[in-house]
Amino acid sequence: MKGETDLQVRNAEWLMDSDFGWRARLGLMHPSRGWTPEHEWPRMLPRGVSYLVARVMMRASTLEEMEKMAEYEIEAAKSLATANIDLICYGCTIGSMLKGAGYDKTLAANFQKATGVPTKTMTTAVMEALNELGARKLVVATPYVDEINKLEKVFLENNGFEVIYEKGLGITDTIEIAKVSPAVVYRYGKEVFSKAPEADILFLSCGNLRTIEVLSVLEQDLGKPVISSNQALLWSALRAVGVKESIHGFGSLLERPR
């Protein structure tokens, strides 16, 4: 299929680039037990954009563990900054919502102050994507427990969005989130969206949830836009560093001109 061929060519070109990041170098910072971002990002990156990774200690997807991440985040950001990157990308959805509306911006400002490097959080990126797509009424599918879902719902609604329906898989082991297959995510996304099909969009929340294989097919089958945490962060990051190339195969958000 043409889409698969294009993807193979893009991946081969990305691997052959000898001048890493000749268009931009992104610094991705995410929880230590996360697997998914490092597998999804290289599949979506346009040629000439590279990424480097720093991990922040986190043992489980619970509010208590996410709050503890604050002890390690600044040092992780500083380590990324030494690699001559153009943008720090904080890749944890709930980690950038913990203290309510505006916390995502506060977190980014703290990282930039400590490193001198502009910063984008996953939460900020998601809200930028929702605004770009004109979405106000949301259905949110997550792998989280109810306690985290409630926090996310309050955060989004305090930022002007209406969460019509939100459901989580109830997983607290971060690695188990990464093991949820795309087939399960696809069926789960359809099931959750069916509870409120009048919504403007389906948001698949969590940077460690595998989503990019199913974004385009979910959009086709639901007839509505679908975004995910990793996809939105990369889209926002590319826009921030001035890379305007349309990327196909991973949802309509990345296909839009920036």
For each residue, the residues with C-beta under 8 A, 3 or more apart:
1: 4 5
2: 5 6
3: 6 7 248 249
4: 1 7 8
5: 1 2 8 9
6: 2 3 9 10 248 249
7: 3 4 10 11 43 249
8: 4 5 11 12
9: 5 6 12 13
10: 6 7 13 14 46 47
11: 7 8 14 15 42 43
12: 8 9 15 16
13: 9 10 16 17 47
14: 10 11 17 42 45 47
15: 11 12
16: 12 13
17: 13 14 20 22 47 48 50
18:
19: 22
20: 17 25 50
21: 24 25 26 48 49 50 86
22: 17 19 48
23: 46 47 48 49 241 243
24: 21 48 49 50 86 87 238 241 242 243
25: 20 21 49 50 51 52 83 84 85 86
26: 21 49 50 51 52 85 86 87 89 237 241
27: 51 52 53 54 77 80 81 83 85 87 88 89 117
28: 37 38 41 51 52 53 54 89 91
29: 53 54 55 56 73 76 77 80 88 89 90 91
30: 34 37 53 55 56 90 91 92 207 208
31: 34 55 56 57 58 69 91 92 95 174 207 208
32: 55 56 57 58 59
33: 58 59 60 174 175 208
34: 30 31 37 38 55 91 174 178 207 208
35: 38 39 175 178 208
36: 39 40 177 178 207 208 209 210 230
37: 28 30 34 40 41 53 91 207 208 230
38: 28 34 35 41 42 53
39: 35 36 42 43 210
40: 36 37 43 44 210 211 212 230 231
41: 28 37 38 44 45 51 230 234
42: 11 14 38 39 45 51
43: 7 11 39 40 212 250
44: 40 41 212 231 234 247 250 254
45: 14 41 42 49 50 51 234
46: 10 23 49 238 243 245 247
47: 10 13 14 17 23
48: 17 21 22 23 24 243
49: 21 23 24 25 26 45 46 238 241 243
50: 17 20 21 24 25 26 45
51: 25 26 27 28 41 42 45 89
52: 25 26 27 28 80 83 85
53: 27 28 29 30 37 38
54: 27 28 29 76 77 79 80
55: 29 30 31 32 34 76
56: 29 30 31 32 69 72 73 76 92
57: 31 32 68 69 71 72
58: 31 32 33 61 65 66 68 69 92 174
59: 32 33 65 174
60: 33 65 172 173 174
61: 58 65 66 94 143 144 145 148 171 172 173 174 177 206 208
62: 65 66 145 147 148 172
63: 66 67 94 98 147 148 151
64: 67 68
65: 58 59 60 61 62 68 69
66: 58 61 62 63 69 92 94 95 98
67: 63 64 70 98
68: 57 58 64 65 71
69: 31 56 57 58 65 66 72 73 92 95
70: 67 73
71: 57 68
72: 56 57 69 75 76
73: 29 56 69 70 76 77 90 107 111
74: 77 78 110 111 114
75: 72 78 79
76: 29 54 55 56 72 73 79 80
77: 27 29 54 73 74 80 81 88 111 114 115 117 119
78: 74 75 81 82 114 115
79: 54 75 76 82 83
80: 27 29 52 54 76 77 83 85 88 115 117
81: 27 77 78 85 88 115 116 117
82: 78 79
83: 25 27 52 79 80
84: 25
85: 25 26 27 52 80 81 88 117
86: 21 24 25 26 117 118 241
87: 24 26 27 117 118 119 120 237 240 241
88: 27 29 77 80 81 85 111 112 115 117 118 119 120
89: 26 27 28 29 51 119 120 122 233 234 237
90: 29 30 73 95 96 107 108 111 119 120 121 122
91: 28 29 30 31 34 37 122 207 229 230 233
92: 30 31 56 58 66 69 95 96 122 207
93: 96 97 122 123 126 152 205 206 207 229
94: 61 63 66 97 98 144 148 151 152 206
95: 31 66 69 90 92 98 122
96: 90 92 93 103 104 107 121 122 123 124
97: 93 94 100 103 104 123 151 152 155
98: 63 66 67 94 95 103 151
99: 103 106
100: 97 103 154 155 158
101: 155 158 159
102: 105 106
103: 96 97 98 99 100 106 107 123
104: 96 97 107 108 121 123 124 127
105: 102 108 109 121 124
106: 99 102 103 109 110
107: 73 90 96 103 104 110 111 119 121
108: 90 104 105 111 112 119 120 121 124
109: 105 106 112 113 119
110: 74 106 107 113 114
111: 73 74 77 88 90 107 108 114 115 117 119
112: 88 108 109 115 116 117 118 119
113: 109 110
114: 74 77 78 110 111
115: 77 78 80 81 88 111 112 119
116: 81 112
117: 27 77 80 81 85 86 87 88 111 112
118: 86 87 88 112 240
119: 77 87 88 89 90 107 108 109 111 112 115
120: 87 88 89 90 108 124 125 233 236 237 240
121: 90 96 104 105 107 108 124 125
122: 89 90 91 92 93 95 96 125 126 207 229 232 233
123: 93 96 97 103 104 126 127 155
124: 96 104 105 108 120 121 127 128 236
125: 120 121 122 128 129 229 232 233 235 236 237
126: 93 122 123 129 130 203 205 227 229 232 233
127: 104 123 124 130 131 156 159 161
128: 124 125 131 132 232 236
129: 125 126 132 133 227 231 232 235 236 253
130: 126 127 133 135 136 138 161 201 203 227
131: 127 128 134 135
132: 128 129 253 256
133: 129 130 200 201 225 227 252 253
134: 131 200
135: 130 131 138 161 200 201 225
136: 130 160 161 162 200
137: 161 162 164 196 198 199 200 201
138: 130 135 156 161 162 163 164 166 199 200 201 202 203
139: 163 164 165 166 192 193 195 196 199 201 202 203
140: 149 152 153 156 163 165 166 167 192 202 203 205
141: 166 167 168 188 189 192 193 202 203 204 205
142: 148 149 152 166 167 168 169 204 205 206 209
143: 61 168 169 171 177 180 206 208 209
144: 61 94 147 148 149 152 168 169 170 171 205 206
145: 61 62 148 149 168 170 171 172
146: 149 150 168 170
147: 62 63 144 150 151
148: 61 62 63 94 142 144 145 151 152 168
149: 140 142 144 145 146 152 153 166 167 168
150: 146 147 153 154
151: 63 94 97 98 147 148 154 155
152: 93 94 97 140 142 144 148 149 155 156 163 166 205
153: 140 149 150 156 157 163 166
154: 100 150 151 157 158
155: 97 100 101 123 151 152 158 159
156: 127 138 140 152 153 159 161 163
157: 153 154 160 161 162 163
158: 100 101 154 155
159: 101 127 155 156
160: 136 157
161: 127 130 135 136 137 138 156 157
162: 136 137 138 157
163: 138 139 140 152 153 156 157 166
164: 137 138 139 196 198 199
165: 139 140 192 195 196 199
166: 138 139 140 141 142 149 152 153 163
167: 140 141 142 149 192 195
168: 141 142 143 144 145 146 148 149 171
169: 142 143 144 177 180 188
170: 144 145 146
171: 61 143 144 145 168 176 177 180
172: 60 61 62 145
173: 60 61 176 177
174: 31 33 34 58 59 60 61 177 178 208
175: 33 35 178 179
176: 171 173 179 180
177: 36 61 143 169 171 173 174 180 206 208 209
178: 34 35 36 174 175 208 209 210
179: 175 176
180: 143 169 171 176 177 184 185 209 210
181: 184 185 210
182: 185 186 210 211 213 214
183: 186 187
184: 180 181 187 188
185: 180 181 182 188 189 204 209 210 211 214
186: 182 183 189 190 214 217 218
187: 183 184 190 191
188: 141 169 184 185 191 192
189: 141 185 186 192 193 202 204 214 218 222 226
190: 186 187 193 194 218 221 222
191: 187 188 194 195
192: 139 140 141 165 167 188 189 195 202
193: 139 141 189 190 196 197 199 202 222 224
194: 190 191 197
195: 139 165 167 191 192
196: 137 139 164 165 193 199
197: 193 194 222 224
198: 137 164
199: 137 138 139 164 165 193 196 202 224
200: 133 134 135 136 137 138 224 225
201: 130 133 135 137 138 139 224 225 226 227
202: 138 139 140 141 189 192 193 199 218 222 224 225 226 227
203: 126 130 138 139 140 141 226 227 228
204: 141 142 185 189 209 211 215 226 227 228 229
205: 93 126 140 141 142 144 152 209 228 229
206: 61 93 94 142 143 144 177 209 229
207: 30 31 34 36 37 91 92 93 122 229 230 233
208: 30 31 33 34 35 36 37 61 143 174 177 178
209: 36 142 143 177 178 180 185 204 205 206 228 229
210: 36 39 40 178 180 181 182 185 213
211: 40 182 185 204 214 215 228 229 230 231
212: 40 43 44 215 228 230 231 250 251
213: 182 210
214: 182 185 186 189 211 217 218
215: 204 211 212 218 219 226 227 228 231 250 251
216: 219 220 249 250 251 252
217: 186 214 220 221
218: 186 189 190 202 214 215 221 222 226
219: 215 216 222 223 224 225 226 251 252
220: 216 217 223
221: 190 217 218
222: 189 190 193 197 202 218 219 226
223: 219 220
224: 193 197 199 200 201 202 219
225: 133 135 200 201 202 219 251 252 253
226: 189 201 202 203 204 215 218 219 222 251
227: 126 129 130 133 201 202 203 204 215 231 232 251 253
228: 203 204 205 209 211 212 215 231 232 251
229: 91 93 122 125 126 204 205 206 207 209 211 232 233
230: 36 37 40 41 91 207 211 212 233 234
231: 40 44 129 211 212 215 227 228 234 235 250 251 253 254
232: 122 125 126 128 129 227 228 229 235 236 253
233: 89 91 120 122 125 126 207 229 230 236 237
234: 41 44 45 89 230 231 237 238 254
235: 125 129 231 232 238 239 253 254 258
236: 120 124 125 128 129 232 233 239 240
237: 26 87 89 120 125 233 234 240 241
238: 24 46 49 234 235 241 243 244 245 258
239: 235 236 242 243 244 258
240: 87 118 120 236 237
241: 23 24 26 49 86 87 237 238
242: 24 239
243: 23 24 46 48 49 238 239 258
244: 238 239 257 258
245: 46 238
246: 254 255 256 257
247: 44 46 250 254 255
248: 3 6 254 255
249: 3 6 7 216
250: 43 44 212 215 216 231 247 254
251: 212 215 216 219 225 226 227 228 231 254 255
252: 133 216 219 225 255 256
253: 129 132 133 225 227 231 232 235 256
254: 44 231 234 235 246 247 248 250 251
255: 246 247 248 251 252
256: 132 246 252 253
257: 244 246
258: 235 238 239 243 244
